[in-house]
Every structure is written in structure tokens, then in C-alpha cells.
Amino acid sequence: MANSRKSNADEEKSLAGFIVVALLLVLLSVLATLHLSGVSITAFGGQVVDRVMHRHVELTLGDAQSLCEQRARETFARRLRSLEVDTFSSRLDADDNLFKVFMAADLYANPETRGRTITYQVNCYTRVNRAEVTQFQYAAGGDMFGPDLDGRGFFGL
């Protein structure tokens, strides 16, 4: 009987050792994958979620339109009276891997949101595989505004 207890204890120790070795191998595999992917261990949560969420995303023109409308509402805030998407011109530009969304925004000329409005033409570009606005431009009366000008003309040419 003492012999069977000893063999059970030896089996339990072997099983525990096997589990510890297996867990160490899994941990090493995860760490090696993170290292080879260029993700630092300290920023694991944010970077991995960003990479996974952005890597396999394929947006639609409707998604791009929603992102651009949201950006316009954030940019123009209370001065925005109305926003209309030009569904005829908005499109996928496969050569640049961009959705190009064109809108007309009526903004109050007065920051107190009253009085006359000015119509601005808005260009908004998003990537096809990432849920972010890459370029946001707006103009009224020939004057171009927007922080995202990259040297190209107003219509991306």
C-alpha cells in the first residue's frame, strides 16, 4: 500500500512537471511571436489590439462615409448647420487604396450659430483597410483650409 501511494505521488509530480514545462513553452512561443512582430511587451495590449483590429478590416464606402461625417461634426462642431454627402462623386480609388468622400457643409458664418451660412466643400479620404481618416480638407470661396494638406491640390491632383 505504501508503494502505491509513492507511485501515485510520483505520477502527480510528473504530471505537474509536464504542465509547468508545457506552460513555459506556450509562454516562450507567445513572447517570440510578439518579438518577431515588433510588439514590445510593455505595450502588448494596445499594439496587439490595434494590429489585429486594423490588419483584417475591409471597409465599405458606407463605413468611410460614416468616418468622414464624424470627422466633419468634430471639426465644425456647433457651427455645422447641415452636412450632405455627394454620393455621385464619392468613390473607391483602387490605385491609391483610398475611399474618397466628398461632402458639402453649411456652416454658420457667426460662431454663435446664427445668421447666414457659408457652404464649404469637404474632401475626406480614408484607407480601405483602416478605420481612420487620412486626409481632411475643406474650402469655401476658393480659400482652402484643413490641417491635412500634403501639397496636392484640393481635389487630390
Sequence and secondary structure as in RCSB ss.txt:
>XXXX:A:sequence
MANSRKSNADEEKSLAGFIVVALLLVLLSVLATLHLSGVSITAFGGQVVDRVMHRHVELTLGDAQSLCEQRARET
FARRLRSLEVDTFSSRLDADDNLFKVFMAADLYANPETRGRTITYQVNCYTRVNRAEVTQFQYAAGGDMFGPDLD
GRGFFGL
>XXXX:A:secstr
 HHHHHHHHHHHHHHHHHHHHHHHHHHHHHHHHHHHHT  GGGHHHHHHHHHHHHT    HHHHHHHHHHHHHHH
HGGGEEEEEE TTT EEETTTTEEEEEEEEEEESSTTS S EEEEEEEEEEESSSSSEEEEEEEETTEEE TT  
SS TT  
